[in-house]
Amino acid sequence: LALEPCSAGAVVTNPNTGEVLACVSYPGYDNNRLSNVMDRPYYVQLSMGMSRTFYNRATQEKTAPGSTYKMLSSVASLTEGVINGNSYISCSGVFDKITPSPKCWIYPSAHGSLNVVGALQHSCNDFFYEVGYRLGQDSNGNYDSDTGLEKLAKYAKMFGFDQTSGIEIPESQPQISDFDSVRSAIGQGTNNYTVSQINRYVTAVANRGTVYSLSLIDKTTDSNGKLIKDYTPEVVNQMDEISSSTWDLVHNGMESMVKSSSTFAGMDISMGGKTGTAQYSKIHADNVLFVGYAPADSPEISIAVRIANGYASTYAAEIGRDITKVYFNPESADELLQGYASSLGPAGAGD
């Protein structure tokens, strides 16, 4: 029907190997009706419908990553030395060092003084506006956006955001932001990525710095079972320059976010996660995202979810939560499928 929201994409990966466990584009279709004897009316319905069912939302649709990008900004600012784990930045609700002055999502309220763990937990925009500003300052304190963008781009490339994820189906080219380091630090600017690319990024966060070329395929064999090709994912970057203490801070922030969110209340599995809301149009609802990994102490899965025009990041987080539940307890799928869709509400908006 092409209503908003009508579509979503999700990718789940093993962060220890780079193997893709699930890649989903919604709305889906029954491919059995398109094999052998073609169901022509069904094909016409799918190909001509306004929901664009054949368009893979997981690998082809690009949007800004929103606040899910804040782990990258954290790694960049900690490694470049513009903040440390004991740095506190005050959020007043408005960042007035540039004009026009961007606001924190909590405005007209404010978060007060936060360190990087608290900033990730509460998704404070003001904190990361300041991070983007500091990355753009020279030794005399003069700010230049291009300088900040160069530093953010350096770390975006480390995380693989300058190339496709390696997944063996058509995938759109990523775009690293080249406009406004202050807004780019919160995942806006001109940052533009697919869910598969965002998944590879959070996979590297989960495993503390190993960037894989993701793979959907395990192997190909002939009709006798003889191996033709093994598709073991390759390591494309090992982020050895990032300290263990930096990863600790980032993980603490993501795990604090999950622990403080009612969405994840009662979870038997510990998780790290981050929500995101990506603005792109005044006449459409925001795109909403969730990235995460579980279990927190020894990740077995890394997750990226995006709902186009999904209103509030809580809805993407609910999907991430339920993916985790089903992965670690497959029997819970029956219970989840008997539930009801969430009613639209303001929870999680803006972060």
Number of C-alpha atoms within 10 A of each C-alpha: 9 12 9 13 16 14 21 25 25 29 24 28 26 20 29 17 20 27 23 23 15 12 19 17 22 19 18 15 14 8 10 10 13 13 9 7 8 12 13 11 9 13 16 10 12 17 14 11 13 11 16 18 19 16 15 22 26 26 26 19 21 23 22 29 30 28 30 29 24 28 25 24 25 26 21 25 24 23 16 13 11 16 19 17 14 10 12 16 19 16 25 19 21 19 21 14 13 11 7 8 10 17 18 24 19 20 13 10 12 17 22 14 14 20 19 30 22 20 24 30 24 21 28 26 29 30 30 29 26 22 26 30 25 24 28 23 17 12 6 6 9 10 18 16 20 16 18 26 24 16 18 26 22 15 18 21 13 20 27 21 24 17 15 20 26 20 20 12 10 11 21 18 18 21 18 22 22 17 16 19 30 28 23 29 33 32 29 24 19 17 25 22 23 29 32 31 30 32 27 31 28 28 33 24 23 30 19 21 22 23 26 25 21 29 21 19 16 12 11 13 11 9 7 6 8 9 11 10 12 11 15 16 19 15 13 15 16 15 15 10 8 15 14 11 12 19 20 14 22 26 24 18 26 28 24 20 23 23 19 12 14 9 16 19 11 8 14 12 14 17 26 24 29 29 36 32 33 28 20 14 10 7 6 14 18 24 26 34 35 30 31 31 33 23 18 19 13 14 19 19 26 33 31 34 31 36 26 24 22 25 26 26 28 26 27 28 28 16 19 26 24 15 19 25 18 15 14 15 12 11 11 13 14 10 9 12 9 8 8 7 8 9 6 10 11 10 13 19 19 23 25
